[in-house]
C-alpha cells in the first residue's frame, strides 16, 4: 500500500455507514479466503479524520487479517483499499524478525514516519564542503520538516514514555532481548509518538498495568490521529467514538462506545432473530411445497399440468437453495441485556444464540471453607525485597485480588506461593495449605507445548499432572472450547492469542482445582468468552487469587484487594 497515495485493486461497494468527518480510509473487501474458509464476503469499513474506532469480533473472525490487509502486508484478497492522498499510516508490527541488533530506542525512532530519512539528510549535509542549490534546498526542507514533526525533542519524549510503561531501563537494550509483552509495549510507544494521521493498533493493553493503560487511554482521547484499535478491553472501548464488529463475513457499525454497543446489539439481534425465524418458517414451507408439487406432478396426466407443477417445484427448489445457502447469523446478547428481552425474544435467543465456552467449574455453596493460603508479615523478593509486611488469608469460596504496578512483585508472590525456584522470603510467612489443588492461568502458554497440536497439547497437560485423559475427553474439551477440526491440525505456537487463551483455561481447570490463580485472564478473549468466564468464576466453589487490570472484570469478580507496593 502506498502511504502517500492510493493503492487500488478492483471493485467498490456502496458504504453501509456514512461518516460525517472527511474520510481518511475506505476498505471494500469482496472476498478474503483461507483455503475453503471464506473470512470476508463483501466487507466494507470507512474511517474518518480523527475517529477513534474499536474493532471487535469473536476469536478467529479475521481481525488481525483485516489489519494486515489495511496495512498493506496482505494483498491476497479481492477488493479495494483507498487511503487518502498524503495520509501517513502506522501499524503495530506482528513480527520482529528484521530487528537485528537494534536497541529499543533505535527500533522505536526508526519506526517513526520520515525520521531516519530526514535525519540522514540533515547529518550528511554538514559533511558537504560545497553543497549545490538542490542540496541546500533539500536540507532546508528537511530541517523544516524535522522541526514541524517535533523530532528534535523526540528521543527525550520517547525515553520518558518508556519510563511510563516501565521500560526506562530497557531503552538501550537490544530490542530482540525484550519479552513478548515488552515488545508490544514498545510498539505502542512507537505509535503514540509517530504523529501519523491513522494508527492501526492490535490489542494494546494486554500487557499494561493500570497506570500504563490509563496513559494509553489518555493518549487515545487526546490524539488528533484517527485510531482503529483491535481490543476487547472494555475500559478502552468505553472511550471510542464508534465500534465495528466483524461478524458473518462482514462488518456491523455501532455509532457509539461500549455501552451503546450493548444496547444497540440487543435491539439489532432481536430484529435479526425475528427475520431469521421468518426465513426458517419459509424454508419449512418451501420443503412442504416441493413435496406437494412433486406428488401433484406424479398424479397429473395432462402434459401441460405436469409441466406447470414441474416448474413450480423447480422454482421452490431454487428459492430453498438460495435461502439455505445463506450463512446463519451469529446471535449474541450480553446477559444483562438478555434479561430485559420480552418473552418471545428470550425464547428465540435460547433457540438461536451462538455457541459459547463451556467451563466445567464446581458450583459455589453457601459459606466459606478452610484456609487454602495465607501470608503473614511477608517480605519477598530476589536479591532484595520487592515488598514488605504483606498479610492476607484466603479461604475456600473467597476471592482475592493482587493489585499493583508491573514489577511490584505480584507474579513473584504467585511463584513463591507455588514453591517455584527464584523468589526469596526475607521475613514473615507464606503458606499454601497441603492438599490444595491449584489451577494456574498464565498470560503466555508454556513453550514446551509450542510444537504440539491442540489434541497432543491437551494430552500432555493432563499427563504432566498425572491425570488420565481419553481421546473422547479430548474431543469434548475441544468442542466445549470452540476449537474446529482445522484448529486441531495447527501447532500451538501458530494459534491466535484467543485460541491460546482458551488452551490456558483448559490447562487451568484440569484436575478439578480448588484454588484458581489467574494472571490477566481476559487478555485475548472475545467479549462473549470474557462474559462466560466471569459468570463461571462467580459460580465457582473454590478460592480465586487473581491479577487483572480490567476494571469491568475486577468490579464483576470483587473480593479483598491486597495492594503490592
DRENPAFI-874050 format. One record per residue (C-alpha): residue number from 1; residue in one letter; chain; x, y, z. Coordinates in steps of 0.05 Angstrom, whole numbers, plus 32768, in hexadecimal, padded with zeros to 4 digits. Layout:
REM residues N
> num; residu; chaine; xx; yy; zz
> NUM; a; A; X; Y; Z
...
END
This chain:
REM residues 565
> num; residu; chaine; xx; yy; zz
> 1; x; A; 8000; 8000; 8000
> 2; x; A; 801A; 8046; 7FF0
> 3; x; A; 8018; 8074; 802B
> 4; x; A; 801A; 80B3; 8001
> 5; x; A; 7FE6; 809F; 7FCE
> 6; x; A; 7FB1; 806B; 7FC1
> 7; x; A; 7FBA; 8021; 7FB5
> 8; x; A; 7F7E; 8004; 7F90
> 9; x; A; 7F6F; 7FBD; 7F7B
> 10; x; A; 7F29; 7FB9; 7F60
> 11; x; A; 7EDF; 7FBF; 7F71
> 12; x; A; 7EBD; 7FF2; 7F9D
> 13; x; A; 7E81; 7FE6; 7FCA
> 14; x; A; 7E4E; 8018; 7FE2
> 15; x; A; 7E61; 802B; 802A
> 16; x; A; 7E32; 800F; 8060
> 17; x; A; 7E45; 8047; 8090
> 18; x; A; 7E4C; 8091; 8080
> 19; x; A; 7E7F; 80B7; 80A8
> 20; x; A; 7E76; 8102; 80B4
> 21; x; A; 7EC1; 8113; 80B6
> 22; x; A; 7EEC; 8111; 8077
> 23; x; A; 7EFE; 80C9; 8065
> 24; x; A; 7F47; 80B5; 806E
> 25; x; A; 7F41; 806B; 805C
> 26; x; A; 7F0E; 803F; 8039
> 27; x; A; 7F11; 7FF4; 8032
> 28; x; A; 7EE4; 7FC9; 8006
> 29; x; A; 7EF9; 7F80; 800B
> 30; x; A; 7ECE; 7F56; 7FDE
> 31; x; A; 7EF0; 7F15; 7FF2
> 32; x; A; 7F29; 7EFC; 801F
> 33; x; A; 7F31; 7EB2; 8027
> 34; x; A; 7F5F; 7E7F; 8047
> 35; x; A; 7F56; 7E40; 801F
> 36; x; A; 7F0C; 7E2D; 8021
> 37; x; A; 7EFE; 7E5D; 805B
> 38; x; A; 7EE2; 7EA1; 8045
> 39; x; A; 7EF8; 7ED4; 8078
> 40; x; A; 7EDB; 7F14; 8059
> 41; x; A; 7EA1; 7F19; 8028
> 42; x; A; 7E91; 7F60; 8010
> 43; x; A; 7EAD; 7F81; 804E
> 44; x; A; 7EAE; 7FCD; 804F
> 45; x; A; 7ECC; 7FFC; 8082
> 46; x; A; 7EDD; 8046; 8081
> 47; x; A; 7F05; 8071; 80B0
> 48; x; A; 7EFD; 80BC; 80B8
> 49; x; A; 7F30; 80F1; 80CD
> 50; x; A; 7F3E; 80EC; 8117
> 51; x; A; 7F0D; 80B3; 8124
> 52; x; A; 7F1A; 8083; 815D
> 53; x; A; 7EFE; 803F; 8149
> 54; x; A; 7EFE; 7FFE; 8170
> 55; x; A; 7F01; 7FBF; 8145
> 56; x; A; 7EE3; 7F82; 8166
> 57; x; A; 7ECD; 7F3C; 8152
> 58; x; A; 7ECF; 7EF4; 8168
> 59; x; A; 7F13; 7ED2; 8169
> 60; x; A; 7F24; 7EBA; 8123
> 61; x; A; 7EF8; 7EEA; 80FB
> 62; x; A; 7F35; 7F0C; 80DC
> 63; x; A; 7F43; 7F4C; 8103
> 64; x; A; 7F8F; 7F46; 80FC
> 65; x; A; 7F87; 7F30; 80B4
> 66; x; A; 7F5F; 7F6F; 80A6
> 67; x; A; 7F97; 7F99; 80C5
> 68; x; A; 7FCB; 7F76; 809A
> 69; x; A; 7FA1; 7F88; 805C
> 70; x; A; 7F98; 7FD1; 8071
> 71; x; A; 7FE2; 7FD8; 8081
> 72; x; A; 7FF5; 7FBB; 803D
> 73; x; A; 8016; 7F7C; 805A
> 74; x; A; 7FE1; 7F4E; 803A
> 75; x; A; 7FCC; 7F5A; 7FF2
> 76; x; A; 7FAF; 7F16; 7FE5
> 77; x; A; 7F66; 7F2C; 7FE3
> 78; x; A; 7F32; 7F45; 7FB3
> 79; x; A; 7F1B; 7F8C; 7FBE
> 80; x; A; 7F31; 7FD4; 7FC5
> 81; x; A; 7F58; 7FFB; 7FFA
> 82; x; A; 7F5A; 8047; 7FF3
> 83; x; A; 7F86; 8072; 801F
> 84; x; A; 7F7F; 80BD; 8017
> 85; x; A; 7FB9; 80DD; 7FF3
> 86; x; A; 7FEE; 80F7; 8023
> 87; x; A; 7FD7; 80CC; 805D
> 88; x; A; 800C; 80AD; 808A
> 89; x; A; 7FF7; 8069; 80A5
> 90; x; A; 801A; 8043; 80DD
> 91; x; A; 800A; 7FFF; 80F9
> 92; x; A; 8023; 7FD3; 8132
> 93; x; A; 8051; 7F9E; 8116
> 94; x; A; 803F; 7F54; 811F
> 95; x; A; 8085; 7F39; 8111
> 96; x; A; 80CA; 7F54; 8123
> 97; x; A; 80F9; 7F28; 80FB
> 98; x; A; 8119; 7F64; 80D9
> 99; x; A; 812F; 7F87; 8119
> 100; x; A; 8175; 7F6A; 811D
> 101; x; A; 81A0; 7F8C; 8152
> 102; x; A; 8178; 7FCD; 8157
> 103; x; A; 816D; 7FE9; 819C
> 104; x; A; 8127; 7FF9; 81B4
> 105; x; A; 8133; 8043; 81A7
> 106; x; A; 814E; 8035; 8161
> 107; x; A; 8113; 8009; 8151
> 108; x; A; 80DF; 803C; 8168
> 109; x; A; 8101; 8078; 8148
> 110; x; A; 810C; 8051; 8108
> 111; x; A; 80C3; 8041; 8105
> 112; x; A; 80AD; 808A; 8107
> 113; x; A; 8096; 80A4; 80C2
> 114; x; A; 80CE; 80C8; 809D
> 115; x; A; 80FB; 80CB; 80DB
> 116; x; A; 8137; 80A5; 80BF
> 117; x; A; 8132; 80C3; 807A
> 118; x; A; 812F; 810B; 8094
> 119; x; A; 8166; 80FE; 80C8
> 120; x; A; 8193; 80E2; 8092
> 121; x; A; 818B; 8120; 8065
> 122; x; A; 8199; 814F; 80A0
> 123; x; A; 81D7; 8129; 80B8
> 124; x; A; 81F5; 811E; 8073
> 125; x; A; 81ED; 8168; 8061
> 126; x; A; 8220; 817C; 8095
> 127; x; A; 8255; 8152; 8071
> 128; x; A; 824C; 8176; 802E
> 129; x; A; 8281; 81AA; 801E
> 130; x; A; 825E; 81CB; 7FE4
> 131; x; A; 8214; 81B7; 7FE4
> 132; x; A; 81EC; 81C3; 7FA5
> 133; x; A; 81AD; 81EC; 7FA2
> 134; x; A; 8185; 81AC; 7F9F
> 135; x; A; 81A8; 8190; 7FDD
> 136; x; A; 819E; 81D1; 8003
> 137; x; A; 8154; 81D1; 7FF2
> 138; x; A; 814F; 8188; 8006
> 139; x; A; 8172; 8196; 8048
> 140; x; A; 8146; 81D3; 8057
> 141; x; A; 8107; 81AC; 8049
> 142; x; A; 811F; 8172; 8075
> 143; x; A; 812E; 81A1; 80AF
> 144; x; A; 80EA; 81C1; 80AA
> 145; x; A; 80C8; 817D; 80A5
> 146; x; A; 80F1; 8160; 80DF
> 147; x; A; 80DE; 819C; 810A
> 148; x; A; 8095; 819A; 80F6
> 149; x; A; 8091; 8151; 810C
> 150; x; A; 80B2; 8164; 814E
> 151; x; A; 80EA; 8132; 8141
> 152; x; A; 8120; 815D; 8161
> 153; x; A; 8104; 814A; 81A5
> 154; x; A; 80E6; 8107; 8194
> 155; x; A; 811E; 80DC; 81B3
> 156; x; A; 8113; 80FB; 81F8
> 157; x; A; 80C8; 80F4; 81F1
> 158; x; A; 80CE; 80AB; 81DE
> 159; x; A; 80FC; 809C; 8219
> 160; x; A; 80CA; 80BD; 8248
> 161; x; A; 8091; 8094; 822A
> 162; x; A; 80B9; 8055; 8232
> 163; x; A; 80BF; 8066; 827C
> 164; x; A; 8073; 806D; 8280
> 165; x; A; 806D; 8027; 8264
> 166; x; A; 80A4; 800E; 8294
> 167; x; A; 80D5; 8004; 825B
> 168; x; A; 8104; 803D; 826D
> 169; x; A; 813E; 800E; 827E
> 170; x; A; 8133; 7FE9; 823C
> 171; x; A; 813B; 8025; 820F
> 172; x; A; 8182; 8013; 81FA
> 173; x; A; 817B; 7FC8; 81FE
> 174; x; A; 8176; 7F9E; 81BE
> 175; x; A; 812D; 7F9D; 81A7
> 176; x; A; 8132; 7F52; 8199
> 177; x; A; 8142; 7F46; 81E3
> 178; x; A; 80FE; 7F60; 81FA
> 179; x; A; 80C5; 7F33; 820F
> 180; x; A; 8088; 7F2D; 81E2
> 181; x; A; 8062; 7F5D; 8210
> 182; x; A; 809A; 7F90; 8211
> 183; x; A; 809D; 7F8F; 81C4
> 184; x; A; 8053; 7F9D; 81C2
> 185; x; A; 805B; 7FD8; 81F1
> 186; x; A; 8094; 7FF3; 81C7
> 187; x; A; 8067; 7FEF; 818A
> 188; x; A; 8033; 801A; 81AE
> 189; x; A; 8068; 804E; 81C0
> 190; x; A; 807C; 8050; 8177
> 191; x; A; 8034; 805B; 8161
> 192; x; A; 8027; 8090; 8196
> 193; x; A; 8061; 80BA; 817D
> 194; x; A; 805A; 80AE; 8133
> 195; x; A; 8032; 80EC; 8122
> 196; x; A; 800D; 80C2; 80EF
> 197; x; A; 7FC8; 80D2; 80D2
> 198; x; A; 7FAF; 808B; 80DC
> 199; x; A; 7FC6; 8057; 810F
> 200; x; A; 7FB3; 800D; 810D
> 201; x; A; 7FBF; 7FEF; 8152
> 202; x; A; 7FB6; 7FA5; 8164
> 203; x; A; 7FA4; 7F94; 81AD
> 204; x; A; 7FCB; 7FCE; 81CC
> 205; x; A; 7FBC; 7FC3; 8216
> 206; x; A; 7FC8; 7F78; 821E
> 207; x; A; 800A; 7F81; 8243
> 208; x; A; 7FFC; 7FC5; 8264
> 209; x; A; 7FF0; 7FD1; 82AD
> 210; x; A; 7FBA; 8003; 82C2
> 211; x; A; 7FE9; 803F; 82C0
> 212; x; A; 8003; 8030; 827B
> 213; x; A; 7FBD; 8020; 8262
> 214; x; A; 7FA3; 8063; 827B
> 215; x; A; 7FDE; 8084; 8258
> 216; x; A; 7FC9; 8063; 8217
> 217; x; A; 7F80; 8075; 8220
> 218; x; A; 7F92; 80BE; 822D
> 219; x; A; 7FBB; 80BE; 81ED
> 220; x; A; 7F81; 809E; 81C7
> 221; x; A; 7F51; 80D4; 81DE
> 222; x; A; 7F81; 810D; 81CF
> 223; x; A; 7FA3; 80F9; 818E
> 224; x; A; 7F8D; 811A; 814E
> 225; x; A; 7F9D; 80DB; 8127
> 226; x; A; 7F68; 80AB; 8110
> 227; x; A; 7F6F; 8069; 8136
> 228; x; A; 7F54; 8025; 8124
> 229; x; A; 7F62; 7FF7; 815F
> 230; x; A; 7F56; 7FAC; 8166
> 231; x; A; 7F43; 7FA2; 81AE
> 232; x; A; 7F12; 7F81; 81DD
> 233; x; A; 7F2B; 7FAB; 8217
> 234; x; A; 7EEA; 7FCB; 822E
> 235; x; A; 7F0E; 8005; 824F
> 236; x; A; 7F2A; 8018; 820A
> 237; x; A; 7EE8; 800A; 81E6
> 238; x; A; 7EC6; 803A; 8216
> 239; x; A; 7EEE; 8073; 81F8
> 240; x; A; 7EE5; 8067; 81AC
> 241; x; A; 7EB7; 808E; 817E
> 242; x; A; 7EA0; 8052; 8157
> 243; x; A; 7EA4; 8006; 8158
> 244; x; A; 7EAA; 7FD6; 811E
> 245; x; A; 7E9A; 7F8D; 8129
> 246; x; A; 7EB4; 7F5A; 80F7
> 247; x; A; 7E7D; 7F27; 80F1
> 248; x; A; 7E64; 7EF4; 80BD
> 249; x; A; 7E97; 7F0B; 8089
> 250; x; A; 7E84; 7F55; 808D
> 251; x; A; 7E88; 7F91; 80BB
> 252; x; A; 7E52; 7FAD; 80E8
> 253; x; A; 7E58; 7FF6; 80FD
> 254; x; A; 7E42; 8013; 8140
> 255; x; A; 7E46; 805F; 8147
> 256; x; A; 7E5A; 8062; 8190
> 257; x; A; 7E85; 8043; 81C6
> 258; x; A; 7E80; 8000; 81EA
> 259; x; A; 7E41; 8011; 8212
> 260; x; A; 7E1E; 8028; 81D2
> 261; x; A; 7E35; 7FE8; 81AF
> 262; x; A; 7E15; 7FBC; 81E4
> 263; x; A; 7DD2; 7FDF; 81DE
> 264; x; A; 7DD3; 7FE3; 8193
> 265; x; A; 7DEC; 7F9C; 818B
> 266; x; A; 7DB2; 7F82; 81B4
> 267; x; A; 7D80; 7FA8; 8189
> 268; x; A; 7D9F; 7F94; 8147
> 269; x; A; 7DA6; 7F4B; 815C
> 270; x; A; 7D5D; 7F48; 816F
> 271; x; A; 7D4A; 7F61; 812A
> 272; x; A; 7D7B; 7F32; 8108
> 273; x; A; 7D60; 7EF6; 812F
> 274; x; A; 7D19; 7F08; 8119
> 275; x; A; 7D2F; 7F0C; 80D1
> 276; x; A; 7D55; 7ECA; 80D7
> 277; x; A; 7D19; 7EA8; 80F5
> 278; x; A; 7CEF; 7EC0; 80BA
> 279; x; A; 7D23; 7EA3; 808B
> 280; x; A; 7D22; 7E61; 80B0
> 281; x; A; 7CD6; 7E5E; 80AA
> 282; x; A; 7CDB; 7E6F; 8060
> 283; x; A; 7D0E; 7E36; 8057
> 284; x; A; 7CDF; 7E06; 807A
> 285; x; A; 7CA4; 7E1C; 804E
> 286; x; A; 7CCE; 7E16; 800F
> 287; x; A; 7CE3; 7DCF; 8021
> 288; x; A; 7C9A; 7DBC; 8029
> 289; x; A; 7C87; 7DDF; 7FE7
> 290; x; A; 7CBE; 7DB8; 7FC3
> 291; x; A; 7CA0; 7D77; 7FDE
> 292; x; A; 7C59; 7D8D; 7FCA
> 293; x; A; 7C6D; 7DA4; 7F84
> 294; x; A; 7C93; 7D63; 7F79
> 295; x; A; 7C56; 7D39; 7F8D
> 296; x; A; 7C27; 7D63; 7F63
> 297; x; A; 7C57; 7D5D; 7F27
> 298; x; A; 7C59; 7D11; 7F2F
> 299; x; A; 7C0C; 7D0C; 7F33
> 300; x; A; 7BFF; 7D3A; 7EF9
> 301; x; A; 7BF0; 7D1E; 7EB4
> 302; x; A; 7BEC; 7D5E; 7E8B
> 303; x; A; 7C30; 7D71; 7E6E
> 304; x; A; 7C22; 7DBB; 7E79
> 305; x; A; 7C10; 7DAF; 7EC2
> 306; x; A; 7C4E; 7D84; 7ECC
> 307; x; A; 7C79; 7DBB; 7EAF
> 308; x; A; 7C58; 7DEF; 7EDC
> 309; x; A; 7C64; 7DC6; 7F1C
> 310; x; A; 7CAC; 7DB8; 7F06
> 311; x; A; 7CB8; 7E02; 7EFC
> 312; x; A; 7C9B; 7E12; 7F41
> 313; x; A; 7CC5; 7DDB; 7F61
> 314; x; A; 7D05; 7DF6; 7F3F
> 315; x; A; 7CF5; 7E3D; 7F55
> 316; x; A; 7CEA; 7E26; 7F9D
> 317; x; A; 7D2B; 7DFE; 7F9C
> 318; x; A; 7D52; 7E3A; 7F81
> 319; x; A; 7D36; 7E68; 7FB8
> 320; x; A; 7D44; 7E34; 7FED
> 321; x; A; 7D8C; 7E2A; 7FD5
> 322; x; A; 7D97; 7E76; 7FD7
> 323; x; A; 7D7C; 7E7C; 801D
> 324; x; A; 7DA2; 7E3F; 8038
> 325; x; A; 7DE2; 7E59; 8018
> 326; x; A; 7DDF; 7E98; 8043
> 327; x; A; 7E0E; 7E95; 807F
> 328; x; A; 7DE8; 7E90; 80C0
> 329; x; A; 7DF4; 7ED2; 80E7
> 330; x; A; 7E1A; 7ED0; 8128
> 331; x; A; 7DEE; 7EE4; 8162
> 332; x; A; 7E0B; 7EFD; 81A3
> 333; x; A; 7DEE; 7F2C; 81D7
> 334; x; A; 7E10; 7F3C; 8219
> 335; x; A; 7DEE; 7F1C; 8255
> 336; x; A; 7DD7; 7F5E; 8274
> 337; x; A; 7DB5; 7F74; 8233
> 338; x; A; 7D99; 7F2D; 8229
> 339; x; A; 7D74; 7F33; 826C
> 340; x; A; 7D4C; 7F6D; 824F
> 341; x; A; 7D34; 7F48; 8211
> 342; x; A; 7CEA; 7F3B; 820A
> 343; x; A; 7CD5; 7EF2; 8212
> 344; x; A; 7CD1; 7EE6; 81C7
> 345; x; A; 7D16; 7F03; 81BA
> 346; x; A; 7D31; 7EDD; 81F6
> 347; x; A; 7D16; 7E9C; 81DA
> 348; x; A; 7D34; 7EAC; 8196
> 349; x; A; 7D78; 7EBC; 81B5
> 350; x; A; 7D7A; 7E7A; 81DB
> 351; x; A; 7D6C; 7E57; 8199
> 352; x; A; 7D9B; 7E7D; 816C
> 353; x; A; 7DD4; 7E99; 8198
> 354; x; A; 7E1C; 7E8C; 8181
> 355; x; A; 7E42; 7E54; 81A3
> 356; x; A; 7E6F; 7E6C; 81DB
> 357; x; A; 7EA4; 7E4F; 8208
> 358; x; A; 7E8E; 7E19; 8239
> 359; x; A; 7EB9; 7E1D; 8277
> 360; x; A; 7EB5; 7DE2; 82A6
> 361; x; A; 7EB8; 7E04; 82EA
> 362; x; A; 7E9A; 7DEC; 832C
> 363; x; A; 7E5E; 7E16; 8341
> 364; x; A; 7E67; 7E3E; 8380
> 365; x; A; 7E44; 7E2C; 83C1
> 366; x; A; 7E31; 7E5C; 83FA
> 367; x; A; 7E67; 7E6C; 842D
> 368; x; A; 7EB2; 7E68; 842B
> 369; x; A; 7EDF; 7E2D; 8434
> 370; x; A; 7F24; 7E22; 844F
> 371; x; A; 7F61; 7E4E; 8446
> 372; x; A; 7F86; 7E3E; 8405
> 373; x; A; 7FBD; 7E73; 8406
> 374; x; A; 7FD6; 7EAA; 8433
> 375; x; A; 800E; 7EDD; 843B
> 376; x; A; 8025; 7EFB; 847D
> 377; x; A; 8054; 7F37; 8480
> 378; x; A; 8072; 7F1F; 843F
> 379; x; A; 80B0; 7F3F; 8421
> 380; x; A; 80C0; 7F20; 83DD
> 381; x; A; 80EF; 7F2C; 83A3
> 382; x; A; 812F; 7F14; 8383
> 383; x; A; 8171; 7F35; 8396
> 384; x; A; 814A; 7F69; 83BE
> 385; x; A; 8100; 7F6C; 83D3
> 386; x; A; 80CD; 7F84; 83A0
> 387; x; A; 809B; 7F91; 83D7
> 388; x; A; 8095; 7F89; 8422
> 389; x; A; 8063; 7F77; 8459
> 390; x; A; 802B; 7F5D; 842C
> 391; x; A; 7FF1; 7F38; 844D
> 392; x; A; 7FB6; 7F12; 8431
> 393; x; A; 7F8C; 7ED4; 843E
> 394; x; A; 7F67; 7EB0; 8407
> 395; x; A; 7F2F; 7E7F; 8418
> 396; x; A; 7F0C; 7E4E; 83EA
> 397; x; A; 7ED3; 7E74; 83C8
> 398; x; A; 7EF6; 7EB8; 83CE
> 399; x; A; 7F15; 7EE6; 8399
> 400; x; A; 7F54; 7F0F; 83A2
> 401; x; A; 7F73; 7F41; 8371
> 402; x; A; 7FBD; 7F50; 836F
> 403; x; A; 7FC2; 7F98; 8359
> 404; x; A; 8000; 7FC1; 8347
> 405; x; A; 802B; 7FDA; 830E
> 406; x; A; 8051; 7FAA; 82E1
> 407; x; A; 8091; 7F97; 8305
> 408; x; A; 8076; 7FA4; 834A
> 409; x; A; 8079; 7F59; 835B
> 410; x; A; 8034; 7F3D; 834B
> 411; x; A; 804E; 7F05; 831E
> 412; x; A; 8088; 7EFA; 834E
> 413; x; A; 8056; 7EEE; 8386
> 414; x; A; 8031; 7EBB; 835B
> 415; x; A; 8072; 7E97; 834A
> 416; x; A; 8086; 7E94; 8393
> 417; x; A; 8041; 7E7B; 83A7
> 418; x; A; 8047; 7E42; 8374
> 419; x; A; 808D; 7E30; 838E
> 420; x; A; 80B1; 7E43; 834F
> 421; x; A; 80FC; 7E51; 8351
> 422; x; A; 8115; 7E99; 8352
> 423; x; A; 80EC; 7EC3; 8383
> 424; x; A; 8109; 7ECA; 83C8
> 425; x; A; 80E2; 7ED5; 8409
> 426; x; A; 8109; 7F09; 8431
> 427; x; A; 80D8; 7F0B; 846C
> 428; x; A; 8093; 7EF2; 8480
> 429; x; A; 806C; 7EB7; 8466
> 430; x; A; 804C; 7EA1; 8424
> 431; x; A; 8026; 7E60; 8425
> 432; x; A; 7FFD; 7E37; 83F4
> 433; x; A; 7FD8; 7E02; 841C
> 434; x; A; 7FE8; 7DBA; 840F
> 435; x; A; 7FB8; 7D96; 83E0
> 436; x; A; 7FA3; 7DD6; 83BC
> 437; x; A; 7F99; 7DCA; 8372
> 438; x; A; 7FAF; 7E07; 834B
> 439; x; A; 7F97; 7E1B; 8305
> 440; x; A; 7FC6; 7E4F; 82E7
> 441; x; A; 7FB5; 7E7E; 82AD
> 442; x; A; 7FF2; 7EA2; 8292
> 443; x; A; 7FF6; 7ED8; 825D
> 444; x; A; 8020; 7EAE; 822E
> 445; x; A; 801E; 7E64; 821C
> 446; x; A; 805A; 7E3B; 8234
> 447; x; A; 808B; 7E33; 81FB
> 448; x; A; 808D; 7DE7; 8206
> 449; x; A; 8049; 7DE2; 81E3
> 450; x; A; 805C; 7E0D; 81A6
> 451; x; A; 806D; 7DD4; 8177
> 452; x; A; 8030; 7DAB; 8188
> 453; x; A; 7FEB; 7DAB; 8168
> 454; x; A; 7FB0; 7DBC; 8194
> 455; x; A; 7F9C; 7D74; 81A3
> 456; x; A; 7FE4; 7D62; 81B3
> 457; x; A; 7FEC; 7D9F; 81DF
> 458; x; A; 7FAC; 7D8F; 8206
> 459; x; A; 7FC4; 7D48; 8210
> 460; x; A; 8009; 7D60; 8229
> 461; x; A; 7FE9; 7D93; 8258
> 462; x; A; 7FC3; 7D5A; 8279
> 463; x; A; 7FFD; 7D29; 8278
> 464; x; A; 802B; 7D5D; 8298
> 465; x; A; 7FFA; 7D5F; 82D3
> 466; x; A; 7FF4; 7D13; 82D5
> 467; x; A; 7FAC; 7D19; 82BF
> 468; x; A; 7F8A; 7CE6; 8293
> 469; x; A; 7F6F; 7CFF; 8250
> 470; x; A; 7F4B; 7CDB; 8218
> 471; x; A; 7F43; 7CED; 81CF
> 472; x; A; 7EF8; 7CF6; 81DC
> 473; x; A; 7F06; 7D28; 8214
> 474; x; A; 7F37; 7D4E; 81E8
> 475; x; A; 7F03; 7D53; 81B1
> 476; x; A; 7ED0; 7D6C; 81E4
> 477; x; A; 7EFF; 7DA1; 81FF
> 478; x; A; 7F0F; 7DB9; 81B8
> 479; x; A; 7EC5; 7DC0; 81AB
> 480; x; A; 7EB6; 7DE2; 81ED
> 481; x; A; 7EEC; 7E15; 81DF
> 482; x; A; 7ED6; 7E23; 8198
> 483; x; A; 7F11; 7E04; 8173
> 484; x; A; 7F02; 7DED; 812C
> 485; x; A; 7F1D; 7DB1; 8106
> 486; x; A; 7F4C; 7DE0; 80E1
> 487; x; A; 7F66; 7DFD; 8123
> 488; x; A; 7F7A; 7DB8; 813A
> 489; x; A; 7FAE; 7DB2; 8103
> 490; x; A; 7FD2; 7DF3; 8115
> 491; x; A; 800F; 7DF4; 8143
> 492; x; A; 8004; 7E19; 8185
> 493; x; A; 8039; 7E4C; 8173
> 494; x; A; 8010; 7E61; 8136
> 495; x; A; 7FCD; 7E68; 815A
> 496; x; A; 7FAE; 7EAD; 8162
> 497; x; A; 7FB0; 7ED1; 81A4
> 498; x; A; 7F68; 7EBF; 81B2
> 499; x; A; 7F74; 7E76; 81A2
> 500; x; A; 7FB0; 7E73; 81D0
> 501; x; A; 7F86; 7E94; 8207
> 502; x; A; 7F52; 7E5E; 8201
> 503; x; A; 7F88; 7E29; 8205
> 504; x; A; 7FA1; 7E4B; 8244
> 505; x; A; 7F5C; 7E45; 8263
> 506; x; A; 7F5A; 7DFA; 8252
> 507; x; A; 7F9E; 7DF3; 8274
> 508; x; A; 7F87; 7E1B; 82B1
> 509; x; A; 7F49; 7DF1; 82BD
> 510; x; A; 7F69; 7DAD; 82B2
> 511; x; A; 7F69; 7D84; 82F2
> 512; x; A; 7F2D; 7DA6; 8313
> 513; x; A; 7F54; 7DDB; 833A
> 514; x; A; 7F38; 7DFB; 8379
> 515; x; A; 7F65; 7E39; 8372
> 516; x; A; 7F69; 7E60; 8331
> 517; x; A; 7FA2; 7E91; 8325
> 518; x; A; 7F94; 7EBE; 82EA
> 519; x; A; 7FC6; 7EF0; 82CA
> 520; x; A; 7FA1; 7F20; 829B
> 521; x; A; 7F6D; 7EEB; 8285
> 522; x; A; 7F45; 7F1A; 8258
> 523; x; A; 7F80; 7F29; 822A
> 524; x; A; 7F73; 7F0E; 81E3
> 525; x; A; 7F2D; 7EF4; 81F2
> 526; x; A; 7EF2; 7F10; 81CB
> 527; x; A; 7EB6; 7F31; 81EE
> 528; x; A; 7E89; 7EF3; 81F1
> 529; x; A; 7EC2; 7EC9; 820C
> 530; x; A; 7ED4; 7EFE; 8240
> 531; x; A; 7E8C; 7F00; 8258
> 532; x; A; 7E88; 7EB4; 825C
> 533; x; A; 7EC9; 7EB1; 8283
> 534; x; A; 7EB0; 7EE7; 82B3
> 535; x; A; 7E6F; 7EC4; 82C0
> 536; x; A; 7E90; 7E80; 82C9
> 537; x; A; 7EC1; 7E9E; 82FB
> 538; x; A; 7E87; 7EBD; 8322
> 539; x; A; 7E68; 7E78; 8329
> 540; x; A; 7EAA; 7E57; 833C
> 541; x; A; 7EAD; 7E32; 837F
> 542; x; A; 7EF8; 7E38; 8389
> 543; x; A; 7F25; 7E73; 8399
> 544; x; A; 7F3E; 7EA4; 8365
> 545; x; A; 7F7E; 7ECD; 8367
> 546; x; A; 7F82; 7EFB; 832C
> 547; x; A; 7FAA; 7F33; 830A
> 548; x; A; 7F83; 7F5F; 82DA
> 549; x; A; 7F85; 7FA6; 82BF
> 550; x; A; 7F40; 7F9D; 829E
> 551; x; A; 7F14; 7FCA; 82C9
> 552; x; A; 7ED4; 7FA8; 82B0
> 553; x; A; 7EEF; 7F64; 82C4
> 554; x; A; 7F07; 7F7E; 8308
> 555; x; A; 7EC3; 7F9D; 8316
> 556; x; A; 7E9F; 7F5D; 8302
> 557; x; A; 7ECB; 7F2D; 832A
> 558; x; A; 7ED7; 7F59; 8367
> 559; x; A; 7EF9; 7F3C; 83A5
> 560; x; A; 7F2E; 7F56; 83D4
> 561; x; A; 7F65; 7F82; 83B6
> 562; x; A; 7FAD; 7F79; 83CA
> 563; x; A; 7FD8; 7FB5; 83B4
> 564; x; A; 801F; 7FA1; 83A0
> 565; x; A; 804A; 7FE0; 83A3
END
